[in-house]
Amino acid sequence: MLPNFGCDLRQYLFQPLDEDLFLNIQEEITTSFYNYIKGVKIIKLGIFPFEINSGYYANALKIVLSLAFDNSELKVTEVEVDIIWILQEI
């Protein structure tokens, strides 16, 4: 019942992979994270381009997020996500 929950990363689809894009995605993730998740702090958030060797022309991003939980025995947890937009077969 939260229509705005999460990140709208689709708005960045087909954008050039440059520093401005990475900063915009980082801001989108950080804002959404702190709006909906309590008791967790972002330690590190990195967004990087990466290449895939699959026979397809694609844009690909790697998002690395390190979190620290308040009042928990867990120290730091790292989450890594690969986002791949396949544009066409080569």
BALOBA-1460 file (C-alpha; in Angstrom, 3 decimals):
// residues 90
<rec num="1" residu="m" x="0.000" y="0.000" z="0.000"/>
<rec num="2" residu="l" x="2.982" y="2.314" z="-0.585"/>
<rec num="3" residu="p" x="2.831" y="3.399" z="-4.246"/>
<rec num="4" residu="n" x="6.112" y="5.343" z="-4.026"/>
<rec num="5" residu="f" x="8.048" y="2.545" z="-2.295"/>
<rec num="6" residu="g" x="11.465" y="1.759" z="-3.742"/>
<rec num="7" residu="c" x="13.611" y="3.415" z="-6.377"/>
<rec num="8" residu="d" x="12.434" y="4.365" z="-9.834"/>
<rec num="9" residu="l" x="15.603" y="3.374" z="-11.668"/>
<rec num="10" residu="r" x="13.670" y="2.924" z="-14.930"/>
<rec num="11" residu="q" x="13.900" y="6.677" z="-15.465"/>
<rec num="12" residu="y" x="17.648" y="6.222" z="-16.044"/>
<rec num="13" residu="l" x="17.233" y="3.530" z="-18.685"/>
<rec num="14" residu="f" x="19.148" y="4.301" z="-21.901"/>
<rec num="15" residu="q" x="20.988" y="7.238" z="-20.328"/>
<rec num="16" residu="p" x="24.723" y="7.556" z="-21.037"/>
<rec num="17" residu="l" x="26.862" y="5.892" z="-18.385"/>
<rec num="18" residu="d" x="28.596" y="8.983" z="-17.038"/>
<rec num="19" residu="e" x="29.361" y="10.538" z="-13.671"/>
<rec num="20" residu="d" x="26.130" y="12.586" z="-13.628"/>
<rec num="21" residu="l" x="24.064" y="9.439" z="-14.071"/>
<rec num="22" residu="f" x="25.901" y="7.679" z="-11.244"/>
<rec num="23" residu="l" x="25.355" y="10.659" z="-8.916"/>
<rec num="24" residu="n" x="21.642" y="10.821" z="-9.791"/>
<rec num="25" residu="i" x="21.186" y="7.093" z="-9.147"/>
<rec num="26" residu="q" x="23.110" y="7.379" z="-5.880"/>
<rec num="27" residu="e" x="20.841" y="10.219" z="-4.744"/>
<rec num="28" residu="e" x="17.717" y="8.262" z="-5.768"/>
<rec num="29" residu="i" x="18.822" y="5.188" z="-3.809"/>
<rec num="30" residu="t" x="19.882" y="7.187" z="-0.723"/>
<rec num="31" residu="t" x="16.652" y="9.198" z="-0.609"/>
<rec num="32" residu="s" x="14.434" y="6.139" z="-1.037"/>
<rec num="33" residu="f" x="16.459" y="4.152" z="1.477"/>
<rec num="34" residu="y" x="16.136" y="6.695" z="4.279"/>
<rec num="35" residu="n" x="12.448" y="7.337" z="3.498"/>
<rec num="36" residu="y" x="11.485" y="3.700" z="4.038"/>
<rec num="37" residu="i" x="14.156" y="1.932" z="6.091"/>
<rec num="38" residu="k" x="14.776" y="2.801" z="9.723"/>
<rec num="39" residu="g" x="17.497" y="1.487" z="12.021"/>
<rec num="40" residu="v" x="20.056" y="1.054" z="9.257"/>
<rec num="41" residu="k" x="22.819" y="3.410" z="8.127"/>
<rec num="42" residu="i" x="24.471" y="3.475" z="4.692"/>
<rec num="43" residu="i" x="28.230" y="3.047" z="5.117"/>
<rec num="44" residu="k" x="29.167" y="2.941" z="1.439"/>
<rec num="45" residu="l" x="27.234" y="3.265" z="-1.810"/>
<rec num="46" residu="g" x="29.123" y="2.811" z="-5.054"/>
<rec num="47" residu="i" x="27.811" y="2.729" z="-8.609"/>
<rec num="48" residu="f" x="30.103" y="1.511" z="-11.367"/>
<rec num="49" residu="p" x="29.800" y="0.578" z="-15.040"/>
<rec num="50" residu="f" x="30.938" y="-2.898" z="-16.005"/>
<rec num="51" residu="e" x="31.270" y="-4.859" z="-19.208"/>
<rec num="52" residu="i" x="29.572" y="-8.102" z="-20.019"/>
<rec num="53" residu="n" x="30.838" y="-10.523" z="-22.639"/>
<rec num="54" residu="s" x="27.644" y="-12.163" z="-23.783"/>
<rec num="55" residu="g" x="27.250" y="-11.414" z="-27.490"/>
<rec num="56" residu="y" x="24.756" y="-8.648" z="-26.706"/>
<rec num="57" residu="y" x="25.135" y="-4.888" z="-26.778"/>
<rec num="58" residu="a" x="24.225" y="-3.830" z="-23.254"/>
<rec num="59" residu="n" x="24.590" y="-1.158" z="-20.633"/>
<rec num="60" residu="a" x="25.468" y="-2.581" z="-17.262"/>
<rec num="61" residu="l" x="25.836" y="-1.124" z="-13.780"/>
<rec num="62" residu="k" x="27.093" y="-2.586" z="-10.551"/>
<rec num="63" residu="i" x="25.657" y="-1.158" z="-7.337"/>
<rec num="64" residu="v" x="27.470" y="-1.923" z="-4.083"/>
<rec num="65" residu="l" x="25.764" y="-0.974" z="-0.839"/>
<rec num="66" residu="s" x="27.315" y="-1.472" z="2.617"/>
<rec num="67" residu="l" x="24.976" y="-1.155" z="5.587"/>
<rec num="68" residu="a" x="25.376" y="-0.961" z="9.358"/>
<rec num="69" residu="f" x="22.457" y="-1.980" z="11.563"/>
<rec num="70" residu="d" x="21.582" y="-0.049" z="14.724"/>
<rec num="71" residu="n" x="21.185" y="-2.118" z="17.883"/>
<rec num="72" residu="s" x="22.125" y="-5.383" z="16.227"/>
<rec num="73" residu="e" x="24.802" y="-8.006" z="16.568"/>
<rec num="74" residu="l" x="25.369" y="-7.743" z="12.841"/>
<rec num="75" residu="k" x="28.224" y="-5.355" z="12.157"/>
<rec num="76" residu="v" x="28.250" y="-4.438" z="8.454"/>
<rec num="77" residu="t" x="26.438" y="-6.133" z="5.614"/>
<rec num="78" residu="e" x="27.271" y="-5.599" z="1.960"/>
<rec num="79" residu="v" x="24.734" y="-5.961" z="-0.822"/>
<rec num="80" residu="e" x="25.809" y="-6.093" z="-4.468"/>
<rec num="81" residu="v" x="23.413" y="-5.740" z="-7.408"/>
<rec num="82" residu="d" x="24.187" y="-6.028" z="-11.119"/>
<rec num="83" residu="i" x="21.755" y="-4.193" z="-13.398"/>
<rec num="84" residu="i" x="21.996" y="-5.050" z="-17.092"/>
<rec num="85" residu="w" x="20.007" y="-3.395" z="-19.861"/>
<rec num="86" residu="i" x="20.299" y="-5.552" z="-22.985"/>
<rec num="87" residu="l" x="19.760" y="-3.351" z="-25.989"/>
<rec num="88" residu="q" x="20.265" y="-5.753" z="-28.908"/>
<rec num="89" residu="e" x="22.075" y="-8.853" z="-30.040"/>
<rec num="90" residu="i" x="25.407" y="-8.194" z="-31.767"/>
